[in-house]
């Protein structure tokens, strides 16, 4: 993994970069999210993250592709059953980051 850090006015921004998941990793994630019939993105950087931390208080928010896809997957399971399998090709969801106290 490759990390880069930038600090500005008491805020720390850390970018965590890694390689794309293998086909095995994508299949595993699809099973964990209970989405066997919905293809995940071909290039999925599940370990990538942006961590924004307020240094004085330690409060932080993390944005991760895996967390966003998990949020999206939950909304897909809540949809009504339809004849044809439909899925959101843009993987739109209401993910706003993960708060870390």
C-alpha positions in Angstrom: 0.0 0.0 0.0 1.0 3.5 -0.7 0.1 6.3 1.8 0.4 10.0 1.3 -0.4 12.6 4.0 -1.2 16.3 3.7 -1.8 18.6 6.7 -3.6 21.9 6.5 -4.8 24.2 9.3 -5.2 21.4 11.9 -6.7 18.9 9.4 -4.8 15.8 8.3 -5.6 14.2 4.9 -4.3 10.7 4.4 -4.7 8.9 1.1 -4.3 5.2 1.2 -3.7 3.7 -2.3 -3.5 0.0 -3.2 -3.9 -2.2 -6.2 -7.2 -3.4 -7.7 -8.8 -6.5 -6.2 -8.2 -9.8 -8.0 -11.1 -11.7 -9.5 -11.1 -13.9 -6.4 -11.3 -10.8 -4.2 -14.2 -9.4 -6.2 -16.0 -12.8 -6.0 -15.5 -12.9 -2.2 -16.8 -9.4 -1.8 -19.9 -10.2 -4.0 -20.6 -13.2 -1.8 -20.2 -11.2 1.5 -22.5 -8.4 0.2 -25.0 -11.1 -1.0 -24.9 -9.9 -4.6 -24.3 -13.1 -6.6 -26.3 -11.8 -9.7 -25.0 -8.2 -9.7 -21.5 -7.7 -11.2 -19.2 -5.5 -9.2 -17.1 -2.9 -11.0 -14.3 -4.6 -13.1 -11.6 -2.4 -11.4 -12.3 -2.3 -7.7 -9.8 -0.6 -5.4 -11.4 -1.8 -2.2 -8.4 -1.0 0.0 -8.2 2.6 -1.1 -9.3 5.3 1.4 -9.3 8.9 2.2 -9.0 9.6 5.9 -9.7 13.2 7.1 -8.7 13.8 10.7 -9.1 16.9 12.9 -5.8 16.7 14.8 -6.9 18.7 17.9 -9.8 16.4 18.7 -8.9 13.2 16.9 -12.3 13.1 15.1 -12.1 11.6 11.7 -14.1 10.5 8.7 -13.0 7.8 6.3 -14.1 7.2 2.8 -13.6 3.7 1.5 -14.8 2.1 -1.7 -15.7 -1.1 0.1 -17.9 0.7 2.7 -19.6 2.6 -0.2 -20.3 -0.6 -2.0 -21.6 -2.2 1.1 -24.1 0.7 1.6 -25.1 0.3 -2.1 -25.6 -3.4 -1.7 -27.9 -3.0 1.2 -30.2 -0.7 -0.8 -30.1 -3.2 -3.7 -31.4 -6.0 -1.4 -34.2 -3.8 -0.2 -35.6 -3.2 -3.7 -38.7 -5.0 -4.8 -38.3 -8.2 -6.8 -38.6 -7.7 -10.6 -38.8 -10.2 -13.5 -35.5 -9.1 -15.0 -32.4 -8.5 -13.0 -31.8 -4.8 -12.8 -29.0 -3.1 -11.1 -27.6 0.4 -10.8 -24.6 0.5 -13.2 -23.3 3.7 -11.5 -23.4 2.0 -8.1 -25.3 5.1 -6.7 -25.8 5.1 -2.9 -26.2 7.4 0.1 -22.8 6.6 1.5 -21.3 9.7 3.3 -18.2 8.2 4.8 -17.5 6.3 8.0 -17.1 8.4 11.2 -14.3 7.3 13.6 -14.4 8.8 17.1 
